[in-house]
């Protein structure tokens, strides 16, 4: 299996332009035979809480059809983020597209304190089995700081933990340490997909990373370049693609 994460610079509040960028990254990942690619938190809109209510949609939004189509055609699983709504509740969500299957909406269960006045926490965990040896546990940003989240992934036999984040230059080093500890504690290959540029008023740190099951950093992008990291679960090699 090949697992990819994307590091992108988001275009504030513009789902269509961000979607075009996603499709380019997915095409690049699929050309390298990736089985899965995940993007940063709220990747289709940028991390823009003040715009979330007007941007919020649902998994069957027609604008997302190209993501399902490329998932079907390239046989690749895609995790892309945007705000969703259900009745009067607003969520920070990841839509997961799988070839020939229904879309999954995973909503952030553990909210950052500043998010609690805007968003509702999700209440349904998510585990994605690729095969018997590779089981994915997605995390959305602040969830990586909650031990309960990683502990649940471990309980569900996850072998791969992927955090889709917005991480600022001020917070990235602390989260890098947390994710290294998660990898070594639970023996999960661990990933972090982050932004570069500016989003939500934050200067984004980049440094999208992969850690092995000993918590050792085995790959990391820089703080200014869009790109893709791809991990091969068979030979444990890493491929880096920069844009």
N, C-alpha and C positions, 0 to 999 in steps of 0.2 A: 504494500500500500504506500501511496505517496500523499502526504498531508502538507498543504500549503497555507500560509498566512500572507495577507496583503498589508502593506504600509502605504497609505495614500494621504493626499492633501484634499480635504473636502471643499466643495463649493457651497457656501452657506445657503441652506434652505432650498437648494435647487435639485429636486429629485431627478429630473430628466438628465441634467448634465452629469450628476453623480452616477446615474445608471449607466450612461455611456462609458464612463471610466471603469465601472465594475465589469462591464462586458469585455472591455479590452484586457483587463487583468485576468478574467476567467479564461479568455481565449489563450492568453500566454501560459497560464497554469495548465490548461488542458493539453496544450502542445507538448508539454513536458510529462504528460500522462498522469497528472495529479488526479487523485480520487476525491479530494475535498479541498475547498478553499474557504477561509473565513476572513471577514473584514472587521475593521474597528467598530466600536460602539456607535450606533446611530449613523452608520456609514453612508446611507442614502440621503441624509439630510444635513450631515454634520451634527456635532453636539451643540444644539441650540435650544435649551429648555424654554426660552421665552417665545420661540416659534412653534413649539411642539403641538400646541392645541390646534393651530391652523394647518399644520402639516400632517397631523395624525390620520392614519388610514387603516387598512386591514389587509390580510394576506392575499385576498383575491382581487385586489386593485388591478385593473387592466394594465396599468403602467408597469406592473411587475411580470407580466407575461413573458417578456424576453428572457428573464432570468430562468423561468421554468423551461422555456424552449431550449436554451443553451445547456441547461442541466440534462434535459432529455437527450439532446443530440450528442453531447460530449461525455455523457455518463459520468457526471461530476456532481458532488453535493456542494451546495453553496450556502453560506451563512452571511446574510446581509442585514443591517440594522436600520430601523426607523421607528418613530413613535406610532403606537396603535391605540385604538379606543374600543371600549366595550361598554355600551350604555353611557353613563357619565364618568367612567373611569378611563384614565389616560395612563399608558404604560410605555416604558422603555423596552423595546422588543427586538428580537432577532427573528427574521423569517428564514426558515431552513427549507431549501428547495432540494428535493431528491428525485432522481430519474424515475419517471413513471409512477410517482406516489403523490399523495396529498401533501400540501405545504404544512409545515409545523410552525406555530408561533410560540416562541419561548420568550417570556417576559421576566425582566429582572426582578429577582425575589428580595434582594437586599439593597435598599436604596441608600445613597450617600445623603447625609443630613440635609444638604441644601436642596435635594430633589423631593423631599417628602411633602412639601407644600404644593407640588405640582403633579407628581405622579403617584400612582397606586402600585404597591408591590405585587408582583405576580405570585401565584401560589402553586404552580405546577412545575416540578423539576423536569429536566430534559436530559436524556441519555440517547446517544445515537450509535447503535451497533453497526459497524462496517462489516465485520466478520467476527469469528470466535476469538481471534487474537487482538482485534483492534476495536475498542469501544470508546467513543468520544464523549467527554463531558464538557459542554460549552459553559463559559462564565462570562458575565457582562460586568466589566469594570470593578466596582466596589465589592462585588461578590467575592473577588479573590482575597479580600481582607477578612472574610468571615470563615472561620475554621469549619463551621458546620457545612458550608457549601462543598469544600473539597472532601470532607469526611463522608458526605453522602455519595459523592462520585466514587470514592474508594469502595464504599459499601456496595455499590452497584457494579463493581468490578471494572470500572473505567481504567483504561490503560493510557489514555491521552486526555490532557486537560488543556483547553484552549480558552484563553482570556481575551475577549474583544474589549478594548479599552479606549478611553481618552485619558492619556497620561501627560501631565504638564512637566516642564523642565524642573519644577520644584518637587514633584511627587514621584518621579519615575524611579529614582534609585531605591526608595523604600519598597516600591512594589516589585522591583527586580529581585530584591532580597526575599520578599514574601513568596514569590513564585519559585525561586530556587529552593526554598524550604518545603514548599508544597511538593515539588518534584521528588526531593529526597525522602520526605516523610512517608509519602503514599506510593512511591515507586511508579509514578506516572510521568511519561514524557510530557513536558509542559511547554506551552507556547504563549506568546503575548503579541497581539496584533494592535498596533498603535498608529496614530496620525503623525504627520509632520505639518508644519505651517501653523495657522491660527484657527481655533474653533471655540465657540462659546466664550470668547474673551480670554482663552488660555493660549499660551505659547506651547505648542505640542512638542513632545520630546523625541518622537521617533523611537529608535532603539528596539524595534520589534525583534523578538528573541525566541530562541529555543533552548531548553535545558534537557539534559538526559536524566535518567532515573536516579542518578547519584546527586542531582542538583547542580551539575556542572554546566556552565554556559557553553554551548557548542556552536551557536551561530547568532549573529546580531547585525541588524542593519544600522546605518548611521542616523544622525539626527536631522538630516536635510534632504534625503533622497527617497523618492517613491520606489517601491520594489516588492519582490516576492521572495520569501524563504520557503523551500520545499524539503521536507524530511522524508527519507525512504525508510520505512519501518523494517524492511528486510535486511539491508546492509548498513543501516544507521548513518548513511551519508546525507549531506545537506547540499542543496543547490541554491545559489543566490542569483537572482535576476534583478538588475536595477534598471529604472526607466530614465 
